[in-house]
Amino acid sequence: MALRYHYLMRVGIIGGGQLGKMLALQAKAMGFHVSILDPSPHAPAALIADTHILGSYHDIRKLREIVDACDITTYDLEEIDAQALAALEAEGHAIAPSPRILQIIQDKLTQKRYLAAKGIPVPRFREADVLDEATCEAFGFPLVQKLRRGGYDGRGVMVIEDARDLPRALQGPSLIEEKIAIHKELAVMVARNASGQIRCHPLVEMVFDPAANICDVVMAPALVEKHIAERAIQIASDAIQALEGVGIFGVEMFLAQDGRILLNEIAPRTHNSGHYTIEACITDQFEQHLRAIAGLPLGETDLLIPAVMVNLLGAPDAYGPPLILGMREAMDISGLSFHLYGKAETRPFRKMGHITIVDHDVHRAREKAQKARQIIQIISMSQAEKHKGAPA
Ligand code: ADP
């Protein structure tokens, strides 16, 4: 990948959500010029970027506009017209991670097939567009159905315990996989640059909120034995090596109750489970991604201090312009950093921000995090009257 180096490197980000915003903040810190492509004038990254191209991720003209305007273009989400991007890459535009990888990852079945063929351990799976009883019986219950495309944050995933659950099956091209008896959900950020250098951040543990069906708390480091952490990091690193990816990747894995470590899915971008790196690691995930895509040496990934990250989600019944309750009180907790993404509207369980608590004792960090999440609430302006006192 031959990049033209400017005293001001021009970085393009397709998608202007919270990941794009935090990436743009870091790019600005490093002196780069930032353009984003996002359909919303209120996109969080628009608060930071030098240029905002208003448009769809599926509009080839807009995609062309951003790659034309930038030395290197990346993205903060998977739902992009990857074929159009691949055509732009073939014309010589620098896009990282490569649209070839995006095409593999966008389709969960293609992704699983690719990884399995490369010898990466994944749950047993098969293609199943129609979930009839015979197919599922033959595969074996309990199983998990996943739509091949478009799912995120647990949407597009359905647990099918037995034949009685089949009427609840999702409609659309799918795969089915064995339901894993999960001991822990693990994740690691893996970065690779064009020279093939690979660096992994520490292994983290993700705790899911079943009500919101969202990764709610991330603990760094994961509380697992050393050999498990080493093996998980090796699997994740092998997967990114197999993809020959350039950029940073969020790799999600299961530690099964029977001891197996299985790769669940890869995000070809910065990831929620890597937010803790901002406060807790020598190089955070955003800087690492920029280093990787700009052809620079990767940074050190050591954990300087344990950390717990908690997503700040919109209250279950809140819609509209957001209001933050409890910020003043929460910021009194030692080691707490507060991130609010600047989204114009809150919705039930929408990721509106996050907090990270660092503490030399990870258990104490966890306790403080629990306290903070009880204090902080993201409600809507219209609900404000119901709450007494001025919001912090
Ligand atoms: P998404 O892309 O929407 O995040 P995932 O594939 O990560 O979907 O699945 C969401 C959650 O569903 C996982 O974090 C995990 O808790 C559960 N899950 C997914 N696959 C399996 C499986 N094979 N066995 C058991 N639980 C699973």
Boltz pocket constraint, residues with backbone or C-beta under 6 A from the ligand:
constraints:
  - pocket:
      binder: B
      contacts: [[A, 123], [A, 144], [A, 146], [A, 151], [A, 152], [A, 153], [A, 154], [A, 155], [A, 156], [A, 157], [A, 177], [A, 178], [A, 179], [A, 180], [A, 181], [A, 182], [A, 185], [A, 208], [A, 252], [A, 264], [A, 265]]
      max_distance: 6.0
